[in-house]
Amino acid sequence: MVDNQSPSTTSNTKRYRLVTGTFSNAETFAEALNRVRNAYNWIIYEKAESTNLNPSYRIVTGTFDSIDAAEEAAQQLRDRFGWTVYIQGE
């Protein structure tokens, strides 16, 4: 996973993030966040699907520097937790 890169490096290289399927409530989402934090040393973000009361939530990771690295990480989440995981290019 890539953390802070200089502007000249990031402008020429495509980056990828992982985005999970939705978690239906705050409790299952909090459990999922803890599982990822305990299992991997990744930067993760919380994403609500709407601003309505009780939205669904997704986990979004920091960036990976290649599609291969992102696919490998996505498969790790699928295999370990059984989640739906998408790869999002930037």
C-alpha positions as CSV (number, residue, x, y, z in Angstrom):
1,M,0.0,0.0,0.0
2,V,1.2,3.5,-0.8
3,D,1.1,6.2,1.8
4,N,2.3,9.8,1.3
5,Q,3.9,10.3,-2.1
6,S,5.3,13.4,-3.7
7,P,3.0,15.2,-6.1
8,S,5.3,14.4,-9.1
9,T,5.0,10.7,-8.3
10,T,1.3,10.5,-7.8
11,S,0.4,12.4,-10.9
12,N,1.9,9.8,-13.2
13,T,0.9,6.6,-11.5
14,K,-2.6,5.1,-11.3
15,R,-3.7,4.1,-7.8
16,Y,-6.3,1.7,-6.6
17,R,-8.5,1.4,-3.5
18,L,-10.6,-1.4,-2.1
19,V,-14.3,-0.8,-1.4
20,T,-16.3,-3.3,0.5
21,G,-19.9,-4.2,0.0
22,T,-22.3,-2.5,2.5
23,F,-22.7,-3.2,6.2
24,S,-26.3,-2.8,7.2
25,N,-25.9,-1.2,10.6
26,A,-23.3,0.6,12.8
27,E,-22.6,-2.5,15.0
28,T,-21.6,-4.8,12.2
29,F,-19.7,-2.0,10.5
30,A,-17.7,-1.3,13.7
31,E,-16.9,-5.0,14.1
32,A,-15.7,-5.1,10.4
33,L,-13.5,-2.1,10.9
34,N,-11.9,-3.7,14.0
35,R,-11.3,-6.9,12.1
36,V,-9.5,-5.1,9.3
37,R,-7.5,-3.0,11.7
38,N,-6.4,-6.0,13.7
39,A,-5.6,-8.2,10.6
40,Y,-3.8,-5.6,8.3
41,N,-1.6,-2.6,8.6
42,W,-3.7,-0.6,6.1
43,I,-5.1,2.9,6.1
44,I,-8.9,2.5,6.1
45,Y,-11.8,5.0,5.8
46,E,-15.4,4.9,6.7
47,K,-18.0,5.7,4.0
48,A,-21.7,6.2,4.6
49,E,-23.9,5.5,1.6
50,S,-26.2,8.4,2.4
51,T,-26.8,11.2,4.8
52,N,-30.2,9.7,5.9
53,L,-30.8,8.2,9.3
54,N,-29.2,4.7,9.6
55,P,-27.3,4.6,6.3
56,S,-25.4,1.5,5.0
57,Y,-21.6,1.7,5.4
58,R,-18.6,0.6,3.4
59,I,-14.9,0.3,4.2
60,V,-12.5,2.0,1.8
61,T,-8.8,1.4,2.0
62,G,-5.9,3.7,1.3
63,T,-4.3,3.3,-2.1
64,F,-2.3,0.5,-3.7
65,D,0.2,1.2,-6.3
66,S,-0.7,-1.5,-8.8
67,I,-3.8,-3.4,-9.9
68,D,-2.0,-6.6,-8.9
69,A,-1.4,-5.5,-5.3
70,A,-5.1,-4.3,-5.1
71,E,-6.4,-7.6,-6.5
72,E,-4.2,-9.6,-4.0
73,A,-5.5,-7.5,-1.1
74,A,-9.1,-7.7,-2.3
75,Q,-8.8,-11.5,-2.4
76,Q,-7.3,-11.6,1.1
77,L,-10.5,-9.8,2.4
78,R,-12.8,-12.1,0.4
79,D,-11.0,-15.2,1.6
80,R,-10.6,-14.2,5.2
81,F,-13.9,-12.5,5.9
82,G,-16.2,-13.6,3.0
83,W,-17.0,-10.0,2.0
84,T,-17.8,-8.5,-1.4
85,V,-14.9,-6.3,-2.3
86,Y,-14.5,-4.0,-5.3
87,I,-11.4,-2.4,-6.7
88,Q,-11.7,1.3,-7.5
89,G,-9.2,3.0,-9.8
90,E,-8.2,6.6,-9.3
